[in-house]
């Protein structure tokens, strides 16, 4: 399959400047808007808005990874997972006798009733998400309850969704023109449209079609159009498309799968 035209930091800023439009120049190997210090200052948050929005709108398969191992504290019914490791935790595997064994997710009320912290320790079998840590309100850890509390310092691996590094981290002479992220490589069109929505706010022009019905381009509308297609393909990549396969739904094929 032909790869899309991947965007480096320089490539993305160039596209945004052309659409905005702003003049730009190459300064120490980094594309920089000319005589636009305010616009230059918003680029990191523009990328933050665009990349975070895409990752929240789409459950990207490539952002689902395994983290660990984490070591359980004997007798404690809590597993602490840093949000910097996983923003969402989907599966927890506990290593019992050398075999990674998935724990069954249950509700928090069930866990608190059936497997309270005072339960007799044993190999953990079930898990429930409690919330964030008390000290930092979840900034440091996501708390997962275990039942029963572990009777040994078992090793566990968590699988879930992470957050990708931002393209803004490559604003250096060495990286600005060469490094890419998964989003800027495989979803460059969606990334540009999401960036332009943020830039439109900077330009006080969030709803240009509302101001000018003849305006052909609406970045929000284009983003939503591109998102629909990208989301369908992501379901195929996860084998969650038609009939739980990697195949798109056919409007004419009969009988249905």
One Martini backbone bead per residue (centre of mass of N, CA, C, O) as a GRO file, in nm:
protein
  257
    1UNK     BB    1   0.096   0.036   0.023
    2UNK     BB    2   0.068   0.359  -0.011
    3UNK     BB    3   0.208   0.620   0.137
    4UNK     BB    4   0.156   0.891   0.267
    5UNK     BB    5   0.231   1.218   0.311
    6UNK     BB    6   0.443   1.294   0.533
    7UNK     BB    7   0.469   1.490   0.839
    8UNK     BB    8   0.652   1.716   0.955
    9UNK     BB    9   0.693   1.990   1.122
   10UNK     BB   10   0.761   2.158   0.872
   11UNK     BB   11   0.528   2.055   0.695
   12UNK     BB   12   0.293   2.151   0.872
   13UNK     BB   13   0.359   2.454   0.899
   14UNK     BB   14   0.349   2.506   0.600
   15UNK     BB   15   0.050   2.432   0.553
   16UNK     BB   16  -0.069   2.633   0.754
   17UNK     BB   17   0.052   2.891   0.627
   18UNK     BB   18  -0.089   2.855   0.349
   19UNK     BB   19  -0.389   2.857   0.470
   20UNK     BB   20  -0.422   3.110   0.662
   21UNK     BB   21  -0.207   3.317   0.567
   22UNK     BB   22   0.157   3.281   0.596
   23UNK     BB   23   0.463   3.360   0.633
   24UNK     BB   24   0.784   3.190   0.584
   25UNK     BB   25   1.080   3.039   0.741
   26UNK     BB   26   1.416   2.930   0.778
   27UNK     BB   27   1.529   2.853   1.116
   28UNK     BB   28   1.760   2.646   1.194
   29UNK     BB   29   1.570   2.419   1.038
   30UNK     BB   30   1.298   2.587   1.110
   31UNK     BB   31   0.979   2.646   1.061
   32UNK     BB   32   0.876   3.002   1.053
   33UNK     BB   33   0.687   3.248   1.111
   34UNK     BB   34   0.666   3.568   0.984
   35UNK     BB   35   0.610   3.813   1.198
   36UNK     BB   36   0.459   3.584   1.421
   37UNK     BB   37   0.473   3.544   1.748
   38UNK     BB   38   0.186   3.451   1.825
   39UNK     BB   39   0.163   3.214   1.630
   40UNK     BB   40   0.417   3.066   1.723
   41UNK     BB   41   0.311   3.025   2.023
   42UNK     BB   42   0.051   2.832   1.930
   43UNK     BB   43   0.159   2.568   1.802
   44UNK     BB   44   0.168   2.365   2.038
   45UNK     BB   45  -0.147   2.389   2.096
   46UNK     BB   46  -0.239   2.312   1.817
   47UNK     BB   47  -0.124   2.024   1.833
   48UNK     BB   48  -0.268   1.939   2.087
   49UNK     BB   49  -0.552   1.968   1.979
   50UNK     BB   50  -0.527   1.780   1.732
   51UNK     BB   51  -0.409   1.516   1.860
   52UNK     BB   52  -0.614   1.479   2.091
   53UNK     BB   53  -0.869   1.472   1.919
   54UNK     BB   54  -0.800   1.228   1.748
   55UNK     BB   55  -0.755   1.028   1.993
   56UNK     BB   56  -1.052   1.064   2.098
   57UNK     BB   57  -1.214   1.001   1.829
   58UNK     BB   58  -0.993   0.767   1.809
   59UNK     BB   59  -0.920   0.420   1.843
   60UNK     BB   60  -0.606   0.358   1.814
   61UNK     BB   61  -0.432   0.079   1.764
   62UNK     BB   62  -0.129   0.201   1.797
   63UNK     BB   63  -0.209   0.302   2.107
   64UNK     BB   64  -0.213   0.000   2.186
   65UNK     BB   65  -0.051  -0.114   2.482
   66UNK     BB   66   0.206  -0.248   2.680
   67UNK     BB   67   0.258  -0.243   3.039
   68UNK     BB   68   0.556  -0.311   3.211
   69UNK     BB   69   0.607  -0.444   3.493
   70UNK     BB   70   0.413  -0.475   3.780
   71UNK     BB   71   0.431  -0.469   4.138
   72UNK     BB   72   0.279  -0.617   4.379
   73UNK     BB   73   0.142  -0.572   4.696
   74UNK     BB   74   0.132  -0.749   4.961
   75UNK     BB   75  -0.212  -0.711   5.069
   76UNK     BB   76  -0.281  -0.520   4.835
   77UNK     BB   77  -0.573  -0.397   4.640
   78UNK     BB   78  -0.361  -0.214   4.470
   79UNK     BB   79  -0.315  -0.064   4.145
   80UNK     BB   80  -0.066   0.150   3.998
   81UNK     BB   81  -0.123   0.368   3.711
   82UNK     BB   82   0.015   0.572   3.505
   83UNK     BB   83  -0.107   0.795   3.273
   84UNK     BB   84   0.169   0.800   3.110
   85UNK     BB   85   0.122   0.502   3.023
   86UNK     BB   86  -0.210   0.503   3.060
   87UNK     BB   87  -0.522   0.638   2.988
   88UNK     BB   88  -0.629   0.341   2.939
   89UNK     BB   89  -0.762   0.043   3.089
   90UNK     BB   90  -0.839  -0.294   2.962
   91UNK     BB   91  -0.601  -0.488   3.066
   92UNK     BB   92  -0.509  -0.750   3.314
   93UNK     BB   93  -0.204  -0.930   3.379
   94UNK     BB   94  -0.125  -1.208   3.579
   95UNK     BB   95   0.157  -1.371   3.713
   96UNK     BB   96   0.100  -1.725   3.739
   97UNK     BB   97   0.337  -1.947   3.724
   98UNK     BB   98   0.426  -1.803   3.433
   99UNK     BB   99   0.118  -1.713   3.369
  100UNK     BB  100  -0.067  -1.506   3.191
  101UNK     BB  101  -0.361  -1.371   3.358
  102UNK     BB  102  -0.664  -1.264   3.314
  103UNK     BB  103  -0.867  -1.027   3.445
  104UNK     BB  104  -1.184  -0.968   3.557
  105UNK     BB  105  -1.417  -0.739   3.502
  106UNK     BB  106  -1.574  -0.526   3.742
  107UNK     BB  107  -1.751  -0.369   3.960
  108UNK     BB  108  -1.712  -0.167   4.227
  109UNK     BB  109  -1.941  -0.270   4.411
  110UNK     BB  110  -1.857  -0.565   4.392
  111UNK     BB  111  -1.574  -0.537   4.505
  112UNK     BB  112  -1.653  -0.401   4.784
  113UNK     BB  113  -1.831  -0.649   4.869
  114UNK     BB  114  -1.657  -0.916   4.798
  115UNK     BB  115  -1.348  -0.751   4.782
  116UNK     BB  116  -1.220  -0.633   5.022
  117UNK     BB  117  -0.931  -0.530   5.179
  118UNK     BB  118  -0.990  -0.771   5.412
  119UNK     BB  119  -0.935  -0.997   5.249
  120UNK     BB  120  -0.819  -1.290   5.168
  121UNK     BB  121  -0.545  -1.372   5.033
  122UNK     BB  122  -0.460  -1.408   4.675
  123UNK     BB  123  -0.503  -1.472   4.363
  124UNK     BB  124  -0.590  -1.263   4.134
  125UNK     BB  125  -0.914  -1.231   3.938
  126UNK     BB  126  -1.019  -0.936   3.981
  127UNK     BB  127  -1.133  -0.607   3.850
  128UNK     BB  128  -1.137  -0.244   3.932
  129UNK     BB  129  -1.215   0.085   3.886
  130UNK     BB  130  -1.171   0.360   4.100
  131UNK     BB  131  -0.939   0.587   4.021
  132UNK     BB  132  -0.776   0.832   4.160
  133UNK     BB  133  -0.552   0.962   4.340
  134UNK     BB  134  -0.570   1.155   4.623
  135UNK     BB  135  -0.321   1.350   4.621
  136UNK     BB  136  -0.360   1.421   4.276
  137UNK     BB  137  -0.626   1.342   4.129
  138UNK     BB  138  -0.472   1.141   3.902
  139UNK     BB  139  -0.187   1.248   3.807
  140UNK     BB  140  -0.022   0.983   3.903
  141UNK     BB  141  -0.281   0.774   3.939
  142UNK     BB  142  -0.442   0.472   3.863
  143UNK     BB  143  -0.687   0.289   4.034
  144UNK     BB  144  -0.677  -0.067   4.096
  145UNK     BB  145  -0.878  -0.320   4.189
  146UNK     BB  146  -0.833  -0.627   4.380
  147UNK     BB  147  -0.944  -0.982   4.352
  148UNK     BB  148  -0.782  -1.065   4.565
  149UNK     BB  149  -0.549  -0.993   4.752
  150UNK     BB  150  -0.228  -1.040   4.734
  151UNK     BB  151   0.001  -1.320   4.837
  152UNK     BB  152   0.203  -1.180   4.629
  153UNK     BB  153   0.455  -1.031   4.414
  154UNK     BB  154   0.318  -0.986   4.148
  155UNK     BB  155   0.320  -0.973   3.803
  156UNK     BB  156   0.204  -0.707   3.583
  157UNK     BB  157   0.006  -0.639   3.286
  158UNK     BB  158  -0.090  -0.364   3.083
  159UNK     BB  159  -0.366  -0.281   2.865
  160UNK     BB  160  -0.385   0.009   2.641
  161UNK     BB  161  -0.412   0.357   2.612
  162UNK     BB  162  -0.213   0.591   2.464
  163UNK     BB  163   0.002   0.868   2.416
  164UNK     BB  164   0.140   1.039   2.177
  165UNK     BB  165   0.380   1.200   2.058
  166UNK     BB  166   0.454   1.513   1.975
  167UNK     BB  167   0.553   1.707   1.710
  168UNK     BB  168   0.665   1.942   1.897
  169UNK     BB  169   0.927   1.771   1.993
  170UNK     BB  170   1.073   1.842   1.688
  171UNK     BB  171   1.201   2.142   1.756
  172UNK     BB  172   1.473   2.091   1.568
  173UNK     BB  173   1.728   2.083   1.358
  174UNK     BB  174   1.736   1.762   1.335
  175UNK     BB  175   1.395   1.699   1.334
  176UNK     BB  176   1.191   1.893   1.177
  177UNK     BB  177   1.262   1.744   0.875
  178UNK     BB  178   1.227   1.410   0.973
  179UNK     BB  179   1.023   1.371   1.190
  180UNK     BB  180   0.754   1.150   1.291
  181UNK     BB  181   0.429   1.042   1.334
  182UNK     BB  182   0.161   0.849   1.307
  183UNK     BB  183  -0.035   1.074   1.236
  184UNK     BB  184   0.155   1.231   1.026
  185UNK     BB  185   0.167   0.972   0.837
  186UNK     BB  186  -0.155   0.849   0.825
  187UNK     BB  187  -0.312   1.152   0.914
  188UNK     BB  188  -0.247   1.435   0.766
  189UNK     BB  189  -0.522   1.557   0.684
  190UNK     BB  190  -0.651   1.559   0.966
  191UNK     BB  191  -0.434   1.730   1.105
  192UNK     BB  192  -0.466   1.988   0.939
  193UNK     BB  193  -0.767   2.041   1.002
  194UNK     BB  194  -0.737   2.058   1.310
  195UNK     BB  195  -0.540   2.297   1.308
  196UNK     BB  196  -0.733   2.500   1.154
  197UNK     BB  197  -0.943   2.526   1.373
  198UNK     BB  198  -0.754   2.666   1.574
  199UNK     BB  199  -0.663   2.899   1.389
  200UNK     BB  200  -0.949   3.019   1.351
  201UNK     BB  201  -0.967   3.119   1.641
  202UNK     BB  202  -0.727   3.315   1.624
  203UNK     BB  203  -0.885   3.463   1.369
  204UNK     BB  204  -1.190   3.483   1.435
  205UNK     BB  205  -1.296   3.208   1.231
  206UNK     BB  206  -1.481   2.953   1.304
  207UNK     BB  207  -1.750   3.061   1.108
  208UNK     BB  208  -1.734   3.131   0.788
  209UNK     BB  209  -2.007   3.026   0.675
  210UNK     BB  210  -2.184   3.206   0.855
  211UNK     BB  211  -2.065   3.475   0.735
  212UNK     BB  212  -2.013   3.306   0.448
  213UNK     BB  213  -2.203   3.111   0.239
  214UNK     BB  214  -1.974   3.101  -0.001
  215UNK     BB  215  -1.793   2.940   0.163
  216UNK     BB  216  -1.627   2.641   0.085
  217UNK     BB  217  -1.459   2.635   0.358
  218UNK     BB  218  -1.472   2.398   0.634
  219UNK     BB  219  -1.283   2.265   0.873
  220UNK     BB  220  -1.487   2.108   1.039
  221UNK     BB  221  -1.623   1.962   0.803
  222UNK     BB  222  -1.365   1.827   0.696
  223UNK     BB  223  -1.294   1.674   0.947
  224UNK     BB  224  -1.555   1.503   0.967
  225UNK     BB  225  -1.520   1.367   0.693
  226UNK     BB  226  -1.242   1.235   0.749
  227UNK     BB  227  -1.321   1.085   1.010
  228UNK     BB  228  -1.522   0.884   0.895
  229UNK     BB  229  -1.317   0.727   0.721
  230UNK     BB  230  -1.099   0.668   0.938
  231UNK     BB  231  -1.284   0.515   1.137
  232UNK     BB  232  -1.360   0.280   0.954
  233UNK     BB  233  -1.067   0.179   0.919
  234UNK     BB  234  -1.014   0.127   1.221
  235UNK     BB  235  -1.222  -0.098   1.249
  236UNK     BB  236  -1.076  -0.284   1.050
  237UNK     BB  237  -0.802  -0.302   1.203
  238UNK     BB  238  -0.974  -0.431   1.467
  239UNK     BB  239  -1.199  -0.626   1.378
  240UNK     BB  240  -1.490  -0.416   1.388
  241UNK     BB  241  -1.649  -0.468   1.153
  242UNK     BB  242  -1.811  -0.645   0.955
  243UNK     BB  243  -1.867  -0.921   1.134
  244UNK     BB  244  -1.590  -0.902   1.276
  245UNK     BB  245  -1.403  -0.774   1.055
  246UNK     BB  246  -1.184  -0.625   0.792
  247UNK     BB  247  -1.450  -0.556   0.644
  248UNK     BB  248  -1.644  -0.376   0.465
  249UNK     BB  249  -1.947  -0.264   0.404
  250UNK     BB  250  -2.184  -0.381   0.181
  251UNK     BB  251  -2.452  -0.243  -0.016
  252UNK     BB  252  -2.496  -0.523  -0.220
  253UNK     BB  253  -2.442  -0.768  -0.067
  254UNK     BB  254  -2.566  -1.112  -0.089
  255UNK     BB  255  -2.576  -1.202   0.182
  256UNK     BB  256  -2.516  -1.125   0.478
  257UNK     BB  257  -2.258  -1.177   0.718
   0.00000   0.00000   0.00000
